[in-house]
Amino acid sequence: MTRNAQDGAITFLQTRRSCPAKTLKAPVPTRNELMALLEMAARSPDHGKLEPWRFVVIDRAAMGRFAQIAQTRGAALGLDPEQIAKGRTQFDQGHLAVAVIESPKPSDKIPAIEQTYSTGAVCLALLNAALASGWGANWLSGWPSHDRGFVTQALSLARHERVAGFIHIASKTATPPDRPRPDVAALTQWIQA
């Protein structure tokens, strides 16, 4: 059997590294460039073709509002100042982010968990599309993404929707650091005959 490997894609996957969000700076992708990245992300596995996700683009002008909502919600939740600061920092420092929203669809055939997996795949695909296109990118979550009050006020999410992640995309200012990688052999089980 002959494989038709795409060497550039293989090299990218073997060496990909997320860029710390705090190192990202303007400029950011144009609307057309971002739409191309979103179209790549939308090619993710989607059992049943339900499209159980959607995108909310947060531009620089909106980041301050999100930071303030995080500040207010953190105080209302009684979080300590460090937690509040960490929750708002991604918005204080952000230039462009895409909130990937899990928006499951009713289905007798496709379990909800498979729709969750598809949404996670979209997050990774968007992250990789941005990185492969030469942008810096990072997938963040944190307490604001899981706080119902924050996501309702900031993103107007419906009750059945959740934030899978905020994918920050902008220009790289430094080579992203590498980190220890998993011992794949230790995590792999082989079942034979």
Beta strands, then each sheet from edge to edge (+ up, - down):
strand 1: 53-59
strand 2: 96-102
strand 3: 136-140
strand 4: 162-170
sheet 1: 1+ 2- 4+ 3-
end
